Amino acid sequence: MTLAEIADASVEQLRTFAESVEVVHRREVGSEDAPALTQRLSFSAVADGARHELVQSQVYLFLTDTEDPHKRAMIRLALTATTAQHDEVLEEFQDFVRSVRPTDDGAED
């Protein structure tokens, strides 16, 4: 499955509980060895009886296993905020995304 197909599936999943889901922006980034995709969605949802206009930034990353380069994991990171708050917290989210790396410390969850 491609990153675009995975991102499309996320949009459809969001449509099961949110209204007016729109893909505002989508871009493939990264490299051939470490592909990634970013997308920004806008939608409205009702919480506690009130309608909220929301924005969700999603990042999809393929990370290569540090011990076996033939194995990869796909990670989805998402930031959801009100339209008014989104740009205020986006830089921190981007810093977080840049910090995501595979490790080879052998730690098990």
N, C-alpha and C positions, 0 to 999 in steps of 0.2 A: 504494500500500500504506500502511495506517495504522501509527502507532507501535505500537498494540496488536497488530496482525498481525505486525509485525517482532519484537516482544517474545515473542509466542507461538512464532515460529519459532526463536528463541534457546533457549527452554525445550526444544523438541523436539530441537534439535541437542545440547544438554547431556545429554539422556536417552540419546543414542547411546553415551556412555562413562561416565556416572555413574548411580548407583542412588538411588532414593527422591527424585527431584527434586520439590520442592514449591514453588509460588509462595506465599511467606509474606505478601508485601505488594506491591501495585501501585497506582500513583497517577499520574494525568495531571496535569502541572504546566505552568508556563509561560503563554504567552499565545497568542492566535490568530495573531499574527505570528511567534512563536517557541515553537511547541509543544514539549513535552518529556514524557517518561514515565520514572518510576523504578519499579524492581521489585527485590525481595529474594527470592533463592532459597536454599533449604537443600537439601543433598544429601550423599551419601557417595560417596567414590571410593577406590580402592586405588592406592597409590603405594609403590614399593619393598616390596611384600608386606604393607603395613600399611593398614588401613582408616582413613580420616580423615573426620570430620564437618566439612563445609565450609559456608560462607555466601558467597554472591556478591551484591553490590549492583551493579545495572546502571542506567545512565542513558542514555537515547536522546534526542538533541537534533537538531532541525532548525535549521540555520544558514542564513541568507539570504546570498546572494552580495552582497558590498559594492558591486560594479559593476553587477550586473543583479539587481534584487530579484525577478525572476520565476524565478530559479534558486535552488535550495536543496540543501544537502547534509545527509545524515543521518549523525550520528556516534554510535557506541556506545562508552561508557566502562564499564569493569568493574573491580571490586575483588573478589578472591577471597582469603579467609582462613579459618583454622580458626574454629570457633564461638567458642573462647575468645579469639582475637586480634581478631576482627572489630570489636567496639566500640572497641577501643584505637586502631585505624587509620582508622576511619570519618571522623572529623573532618578528617583530612588529605586524604582522598579527596574529601570535600565541598568543601574549599578548592580543590583541583585542578579539580574540575568547574566551580566558579564562575569560574575563570580562563580557561576555554576561550572564545575569541572569534574571529570571522573577522577577517582582516587584509586590507589592500589594498596590501601592500608589494611585490607582484609577484614574490615569491620562488617559485621552482619547485624541487621536490624532485628 
